Amino acid sequence: MEGLFLGSLWSDTDYENRRHINLFILYGLLVCGVVVLSSFTGQFADLLGGHRLLKLAFFLLLFLASPFLSFRYFRYPLYIKLPILLAQCLKYFILTILFTTWTLPFVTLATSNVQEDIVTFLNKTLESSTKMFVDSAGTFSTVLGVITGGVYIVFLFAAIVLLAILIPGTVFLIAKLLQFGYDKLVSKFILGNLMDR
């Protein structure tokens, strides 16, 4: 947790020496789950709706304050470490809310017609695949159409799931890289003398 939220510059863990692919997949699945739940059930509506500028301001405040909170983290007692770690956790929680809030308008899911839309899409895909082989395959056109359409549907579904997981993870990774770059500049030009004391 310290390596994840504090970053490699302030953490004495071996966080950077290990791969964390599972962590980013888990994060992507979490964001996807929130988006789907919000679209279908309206849950998290209060959390995700409104006050975007206030949330962004909180995120930027925590982003800018991060190196000043973290640079002496391991010299503090536990009762000071915990609030610092919670502040860093809150920063990425707000980032997740902001990203999800931005994503929701592009996701149009309605419980009433999802099943109907899926069935319509499957029928149209299989029908168009079958038409491709009518002239060349004759009686086997249906079989070839179903196989081709099925492969296309599986590939499309896999691509959508992969993108839905990778995009949130990539945003999280970019935020961490930006934080690392900012922390590095602050540690070099502002906190350099204080860190040696």
N, C-alpha and C positions, 0 to 999 in steps of 0.2 A: 504493500500500500504506500509506503514512504517513497519507494522508487517511482511508482506510477504517478503520484500526485505532486511530489516535490521536484522530480526530475533528476537527471544524473548529476547535475552540477552541485546540488545540495544534499544528495543522498549518499550514504556510505554503503548502500547495498550493491549487489552485482546485477542490478536490474538491466543495465545496458548490455551486459555480456550474454544475455539469453534472448531467445526469440519469444515474442509474445503474440503470435498469430491468433491463438485461441482467444486471447483477451479482446482483440479487435473484432473477431467474429461474434463473440458474446455481446459486445457493445452494439454491433450492427443489428443483431437479433433483438436486443432490448429496445432499440429505437424503432425497429419495424413493428414490434409488439405494441408499443405505445401508439404508433400511427394507426395500426389496424383497430385497436380497441377504441381509440378516439373516433375513428370513422364510423364504426359499427354501433357503438354503445353510447358515444358522447361522454365517456369517462375522461377525466383530466381536462375537461373543458375550461374549468375555472383556472387551472394551473397554466394551460397553454394559451388561453385567450387573453387579449388585452395587455396593457402596460409593457409593450415591447421595448419602448425607449428606456423605461426604468430598468428592465431586465438587462438590456444592453449596457446601460450605465453601470450597473452592479458588476457585470462581467468585466468591463474595461477597468473598473476600479480595482477589482481583485487581480486582474492581469498585471496592472502597473505596480501594485503593492506586493506582488508575489516574491520578488527577490529580497525585498526589505523584511518580509516576514520569515523567509526561509534561510537566510544566510548563516544564522547562528542556531539553527534548529537543534542540532545535536549537543549544544552546550546547555540547553534549557532542561528544567525538570519536566516530568511527565505532564503535570497539570497545565503547563504552557505549550508543550508539544501538541497535545490533543486539539486545542482550539486552532492552532496553525494548520494542522492536518485537515481539520473540518473545513476551514476556510478554503483550502486548496481543492477539497472535494466539492464544495459548494460552487466553486468557479466552473468546474467541468459539468456539474449538474445544470447550472444556468445555461452553459453552452448547449447542452443536450436539449433543453427546453426551447431555446432560440432556434436551433436547427429544426426541431420537430414542428414548431409553430410556422416556420417558413415553408416546410415540406407539405403540411396538411392541405393547403389550397390546391396543390397539384394532384392530390390523391382523391378521386371521386368514387367513393364506395358507398353504396346504399343497400341496406339489408334486403329491401323489397325486391330488387331486380338483379342481384348478383348472380344467382343461380340461373336465371333466364338468360342473362348476358353471356355467361360461360357456355351454356348449351348452344346458343345461337352462334357464338364464335367457333365452337368445335364443329358444328354442322357446316358452316360456310367454309372452314379450312379444309375439311374432308371432301366437301363437294368440289371445291376448286382444284384440289389435288387429283381427284378422280377424273375431272375433265381434261387434265393435262395428258392422260394416258389413253383416252377414248380411241383416238385415231390409230395409235401405234400398238396398243396392247389388246384391244378388242374386249373379249370376255374377262380378261385378267385386269382390266382397268380399275375395277373396284378394289381388288386386293392390293394392287400397286398404289392406288390412291390412298387407301387406309394406312398402309405402311409408311408412305412418304409423309402424309399428313400427321401421322402419329409421331414420327421422328422430329418433324418441324415443331409440333406442340411441346414435346419434351424439351427440345433445345431452347425454345422460347421461354418456357417456364423456368428452366435452369438459369438462363441469362438474367431474367427478371429478379430471381431470388439472389443471385450472385451480386448484381448491381445494388439491390436493396440492402445487402449486408456490407458491401465494400464502400459505398458512398459515405455512410455515417462514420465508419472506421477511418476513412481517409480524412474527413473533416476533423475528427479527434486528433489524428496524427499531425495534421497541419497545424492545429492549435498548439500542440505540444512542441513542435519544431519552432514556431514563432515565439513561444514562451522561452524556450531554451536560448534562442538568439538574443532576445531582449535581456534575459537574465545574465547572459555572457557579457553583454555591453555594460550593464549596470555594475556587475562584479569587477570589471576591468577599470572603468572610469570613475565610479562613485564609491563602491564598497571595498576597493582593493586594500586600502590602509586599515579599514575597520576589521576586515577578515583576519588580519595577521595579529590582532590584539587579543 
